Amino acid sequence: MTAILELNDICRTFQSGSRELTILKDVNLQMSSGAAIALRGPSGCGKTTLLHIAGTLDRPTSGTVQILSQNPWVLPEEDLAKFRNRNIGFVFQEHQLLPQCTVLENVLLPTLAGFDTSPKESRERANQLLHSVGLQDRMSHRPGALSGGERQRVAVCRALINQPALLLADEPTGNLDPGTAETVGELLLRMAAEQQTALLCVTHSDELASRFPEIVHLKEGRITQAAGIA
């Protein structure tokens, strides 16, 4: 299996006035292609911080990050942004869709950076993704005309449009009713498995976490448990 993400001895501290707050302490996590991990823990324990470090949105105070066997932090800022856009997909609790753009345009947004894929190929892939999540009849709609579950399905397609090696989800079902949350959770896992994308998902949902083959728990800045829902 291809190594996708390696977090080694990650620490993250923040300055709060005269105090230094340690959010993450010596965190280690490895993921290969096709792996799916639910990241759990109490509010404020550092789950989102860890997700941001994995996604190169935040730099660790110490420790090393390897994505596809590369240290992203040695890249110039512009190259880092391109690396992130090409290799990492994000799904947030709030769908973060652009209200002025159609469903299809929102899905295509990450392709505008211009990689090897032609605009025609990108459009075909967007069509395929939207068909696979049952939104083939909604492609010309704007987000305001969609339900919460439909908007989150669009967000999943957008995260996968560049065929990223790593998919990061932060409470992707947190704002959805139970029935819709179940549908979106199943979709997220299915799409990641089909794409052989490594999926790391922060969730407070017992139901969603129970669907993951692996669960890790973050408590007081450390990964303390690697099995079970409790």
C-alpha positions as CSV (number, residue, x, y, z in Angstrom):
1,M,0.0,0.0,0.0
2,T,1.2,3.5,-0.8
3,A,2.1,5.7,2.2
4,I,-0.2,8.7,2.0
5,L,0.2,10.5,5.4
6,E,2.8,10.3,8.1
7,L,2.6,12.5,11.2
8,N,5.6,11.9,13.4
9,D,5.9,13.3,17.0
10,I,3.6,16.3,16.1
11,C,3.4,19.0,18.7
12,R,1.4,22.3,18.4
13,T,1.5,25.1,20.9
14,F,-0.1,28.5,20.9
15,Q,0.7,31.6,22.8
16,S,-2.1,33.0,25.0
17,G,-0.9,36.1,26.6
18,S,2.0,35.2,28.8
19,R,1.0,31.5,28.7
20,E,1.9,28.8,26.2
21,L,-0.9,26.4,25.5
22,T,0.0,22.9,24.2
23,I,-2.7,21.6,22.0
24,L,-1.0,18.5,20.5
25,K,1.7,16.4,22.2
26,D,3.8,13.9,20.3
27,V,1.1,12.7,18.0
28,N,1.9,9.9,15.6
29,L,-0.4,8.8,12.8
30,Q,0.2,6.9,9.5
31,M,-2.3,6.3,6.7
32,S,-2.0,4.4,3.4
33,S,-4.1,4.5,0.3
34,G,-7.6,3.3,1.0
35,A,-7.4,3.7,4.8
36,A,-10.3,5.3,6.6
37,I,-9.9,6.6,10.1
38,A,-12.5,8.3,12.4
39,L,-10.8,10.8,14.7
40,R,-12.7,11.3,18.0
41,G,-12.4,13.2,21.2
42,P,-14.0,15.9,23.4
43,S,-14.5,19.4,22.1
44,G,-11.4,21.5,22.3
45,C,-9.0,18.5,22.4
46,G,-7.2,19.5,19.2
47,K,-9.0,17.4,16.6
48,T,-9.4,20.2,14.1
49,T,-5.9,21.5,14.7
50,L,-4.6,18.0,13.9
51,L,-6.7,17.9,10.7
52,H,-5.3,21.3,9.7
53,I,-1.8,20.1,10.2
54,A,-2.5,17.0,8.1
55,G,-4.0,19.3,5.4
56,T,-1.0,21.7,5.5
57,L,-3.3,24.5,6.6
58,D,-1.3,24.8,9.9
59,R,2.3,24.2,10.6
60,P,3.3,22.1,13.6
61,T,5.5,23.6,16.3
62,S,7.6,20.5,16.2
63,G,7.5,17.1,14.5
64,T,7.4,16.1,10.9
65,V,4.7,15.8,8.2
66,Q,5.1,13.6,5.2
67,I,2.4,13.5,2.4
68,L,3.2,11.1,-0.4
69,S,6.7,10.8,1.1
70,Q,7.2,14.5,0.7
71,N,7.7,17.2,3.3
72,P,5.3,19.9,2.1
73,W,6.8,22.6,4.4
74,V,9.9,22.8,2.3
75,L,7.9,24.1,-0.6
76,P,7.5,27.8,-1.4
77,E,4.1,29.2,-0.4
78,E,2.8,29.1,-4.0
79,D,4.0,25.6,-4.6
80,L,2.6,24.5,-1.3
81,A,-0.9,25.8,-2.3
82,K,-0.6,23.9,-5.6
83,F,0.5,20.7,-3.7
84,R,-2.4,21.0,-1.3
85,N,-5.0,21.6,-4.1
86,R,-3.7,18.7,-6.1
87,N,-3.3,16.1,-3.3
88,I,-5.7,17.0,-0.5
89,G,-9.5,17.2,-0.6
90,F,-11.4,18.9,2.2
91,V,-15.0,18.5,3.4
92,F,-16.1,20.8,6.2
93,Q,-19.2,20.9,8.5
94,E,-20.3,23.9,6.6
95,H,-20.3,23.0,2.9
96,Q,-18.4,26.2,1.9
97,L,-20.0,26.3,-1.6
98,L,-20.0,29.6,-3.5
99,P,-23.6,30.8,-3.6
100,Q,-23.2,32.6,-7.0
101,C,-22.0,29.4,-8.7
102,T,-23.9,26.4,-10.0
103,V,-23.4,23.0,-8.6
104,L,-21.2,22.0,-11.5
105,E,-19.2,25.2,-11.3
106,N,-18.6,24.6,-7.5
107,V,-17.4,21.1,-8.2
108,L,-15.0,22.3,-10.9
109,L,-13.5,25.1,-8.8
110,P,-10.4,23.1,-7.6
111,T,-9.5,22.3,-11.2
112,L,-9.0,26.0,-12.1
113,A,-5.4,25.9,-10.8
114,G,-4.6,24.0,-14.0
115,F,-3.0,20.6,-13.8
116,D,-2.5,17.9,-16.4
117,T,-6.3,17.4,-16.9
118,S,-7.9,19.4,-19.7
119,P,-11.1,21.4,-19.0
120,K,-13.1,18.8,-21.0
121,E,-11.7,15.9,-18.9
122,S,-12.4,17.9,-15.7
123,R,-16.0,18.5,-16.8
124,E,-16.5,14.9,-17.6
125,R,-15.2,13.8,-14.2
126,A,-17.4,16.4,-12.5
127,N,-20.4,15.0,-14.4
128,Q,-19.5,11.4,-13.4
129,L,-19.1,12.4,-9.7
130,L,-22.4,14.2,-9.6
131,H,-24.1,11.3,-11.3
132,S,-22.6,8.9,-8.8
133,V,-24.2,10.9,-5.9
134,G,-27.5,11.3,-7.5
135,L,-27.3,15.0,-8.4
136,Q,-27.3,14.7,-12.2
137,D,-30.5,16.7,-12.3
138,R,-29.2,19.5,-10.0
139,M,-26.0,20.5,-11.8
140,S,-27.4,23.8,-13.0
141,H,-28.9,24.7,-9.7
142,R,-27.2,27.1,-7.2
143,P,-26.6,26.0,-3.6
144,G,-29.5,28.0,-2.3
145,A,-31.9,25.8,-4.2
146,L,-30.5,22.6,-2.6
147,S,-31.2,20.8,0.7
148,G,-28.5,20.5,3.3
149,G,-27.7,16.9,2.3
150,E,-27.5,17.8,-1.3
151,R,-25.1,20.7,-0.6
152,Q,-22.9,18.3,1.4
153,R,-22.9,15.8,-1.4
154,V,-21.7,18.6,-3.8
155,A,-18.9,19.3,-1.3
156,V,-17.8,15.7,-1.4
157,C,-17.7,15.8,-5.2
158,R,-15.7,19.0,-5.1
159,A,-13.2,17.5,-2.6
160,L,-12.7,14.5,-4.9
161,I,-12.6,16.3,-8.3
162,N,-8.7,16.3,-8.5
163,Q,-8.5,12.7,-7.4
164,P,-6.6,13.6,-4.2
165,A,-4.6,11.1,-2.3
166,L,-5.9,12.4,1.1
167,L,-9.4,13.3,2.0
168,L,-10.0,15.3,5.2
169,A,-13.5,15.7,6.7
170,D,-14.3,17.9,9.7
171,E,-17.7,17.0,11.2
172,P,-19.2,16.4,7.7
173,T,-22.6,15.4,9.1
174,G,-22.7,17.7,12.1
175,N,-25.4,20.0,10.6
176,L,-27.6,17.3,9.1
177,D,-30.6,15.5,10.4
178,P,-30.0,11.8,11.3
179,G,-31.4,10.3,8.1
180,T,-29.4,12.7,5.8
181,A,-26.3,12.3,8.0
182,E,-26.5,8.5,7.5
183,T,-26.7,9.0,3.7
184,V,-23.8,11.5,3.5
185,G,-21.7,9.3,5.8
186,E,-22.2,6.2,3.7
187,L,-21.4,8.3,0.6
188,L,-18.2,9.7,2.0
189,L,-16.9,6.2,2.9
190,R,-18.0,4.7,-0.4
191,M,-16.5,7.4,-2.6
192,A,-13.2,7.4,-0.7
193,A,-13.0,3.6,-1.0
194,E,-13.8,3.7,-4.8
195,Q,-11.1,6.4,-5.3
196,Q,-8.6,4.6,-3.0
197,T,-8.3,7.9,-1.1
198,A,-7.0,7.9,2.5
199,L,-9.9,9.3,4.5
200,L,-9.4,11.0,7.9
201,C,-12.7,12.2,9.4
202,V,-13.3,14.2,12.6
203,T,-16.7,13.3,14.0
204,H,-18.7,13.4,17.3
205,S,-21.3,11.0,15.7
206,D,-21.2,7.5,17.2
207,E,-23.2,6.3,14.2
208,L,-20.8,7.7,11.6
209,A,-17.7,6.5,13.6
210,S,-19.0,3.0,13.8
211,R,-18.9,2.7,10.0
212,F,-15.1,3.3,10.0
213,P,-12.7,0.4,10.0
214,E,-10.4,2.3,12.4
215,I,-11.0,4.8,15.1
216,V,-8.5,6.9,17.0
217,H,-9.2,9.0,20.0
218,L,-7.5,12.3,20.9
219,K,-7.4,13.3,24.6
220,E,-5.4,16.0,26.2
221,G,-3.4,16.4,23.0
222,R,-2.5,12.8,22.6
223,I,-3.8,9.8,20.7
224,T,-4.8,7.5,23.5
225,Q,-6.9,4.8,22.0
226,A,-7.2,3.0,18.6
227,A,-10.3,0.9,18.8
228,G,-13.9,1.1,19.9
229,I,-16.6,3.8,19.9
230,A,-16.5,4.9,23.6
